[in-house]
Amino acid sequence: MATEEDVIESELKGKTLLVYMYILRANKSSVGVREVQRALGFSSPSVSAYHLNKLQELGLVESIRGDYNLIREVKVGVLKQFVTFGGVMLPRYLFYAVLVTTMLITYLIQFPFAPTRQSITTIILGIVPSIILWYETVKLWREKPG
């Protein structure tokens, strides 16, 4: 039997996911049908109303006099890989990439390069994870819907 998370994950895709992400990013208590239509470039208000109603059926938003409020935040599918800060969705790997890169730069500033085995090993052990983490961050950013 499918869990509620499985149902939400199967329904939350395409334009419905774009509408959900717009509501997540909006720094407002509520959004209207026409606002969603304009922001996402839908052809008519009925398209945005359809997707907002779908989100309401999933229990993610509630409608109060035509305005929709986010009542539940879920992390399904591609959304699992993002963190929302003040309406900005950032890839999770970004924080690790910044941390490792900062540690590498700090090492290079404090200990100027000397061609010793220890120094070369330390630099390699800083550069490789930095490259991997930045690659994964950019890859996730490009896969982000909307």
Beta strands, then each sheet from edge to edge (+ up, - down):
strand 1: 31-32
strand 2: 61-64
strand 3: 67-70
strand 4: 82-85
strand 5: 88-91
sheet 1: 1+ 3- 2+
sheet 2: 4+ 5-
end
